[in-house]
Amino acid sequence: MKLQRSTLILVGIALALGVGVSLAEAPWTESRQPDQPPRGQKQNVMLNFLETDVVGVRVERPGETLTLERNSTQGWKLTSPLQKPAEPGAVAFLLSRLNTDSPMQTLTMDADRAQEFGFNQPTGTVTVSLVNGNQHRLILGGSDFSGTAYYAVVDPAKWPPSHGDKAYRVLVVSADVANGISRPLAEWQMADQTSRATPGE
């Protein structure tokens, strides 16, 4: 009987110690978690911004530059090369690629190798203007050897590259970014309601 009572006491002590250790380690484990980004900020994305903070977008591509502005009451509007209400889905798609998609790979590029990555004739450049006056910029170069991804440089301190510059950080990004930039002008324009109506309406 004494042996059983001793065994029970030892089991009880062991359980108490186990619970105590678990409780003691809980805050320590939490403190060892990686630092979380500030509220509204994301990790491992191409450009870090909130879509609701964007007030302007400029898309430069060969032979054409589009500028779009967002009005709090009227939504997105094309201001160049023509003035017309913009298709919000087209704007949202491009912004989503920039602030949601993660780069597929990160490379280092010496300034004198910019042509090899297609930055001498970029596929396009996107400048995002925020409500606080800050801007983000992405320069999209050429496609990689597979043709399914593109090279991009984001927020460079100096551009275009010139001999003697420090090495550039290059992201390998999805072709969706190129699709968003190269979208035909007609698809950036909001369709007239009359053209959406079916015959007889």
Phi, psi and omega in degrees: 000319179296323180296319179295319180295320179296319179297316179298320179296316179296319178298318180297318179296318180298317178297317180298317178296319179299316179296319180297318179296318180298316180294322181291326183277340184303306180293328179295318178299318181296322183290341181270356179294150179301149178300132178273146179293155177303159181306131179088352179260149183240157179256148173057045173242165183294308178230137186256100177205163175263133181301327180291344179269355184279128178244348180202149178223133176238125181243111178256126179217163186309120175081001185199141175231128178253135172237137181229143179231146180251127176255137185297337182254326185258353179081206185279142179221134171285131176246348177199139010277359175218165180252115184195149175305137183268153177285111184299330179295324180293319179293315182298322180298312181295313181298323180295322178296323185284322187249009178236316183291143175264145176296146180283334182195156177236131181236170174243132183236124172290146185303324182281004177251012184303324181295326180296334180262005177082015182277352174288333175225078186301147172297327178175164177230132179244128175244124181251122179257133183254163184297334180274004179094349178285158178227151172237147181224138175235127175254120181260119181273221181268178180277159177280184185298334182279338183078003182251001180216163183230159176267141182217148172240134182242139176044054179290143178290332180218135178204141003282165181294148175219159184304133179099347177293157173294160180299146181260147174272123183244133177258143171262117188239162182295152176296345177301328178296315178297321179297320179294323180285320187272005180308132180304148182306321182301329182279349175275348183263138176291130181293143176296142179299327181295325181286340179275342184288145179274154181305137178095351180278000000 
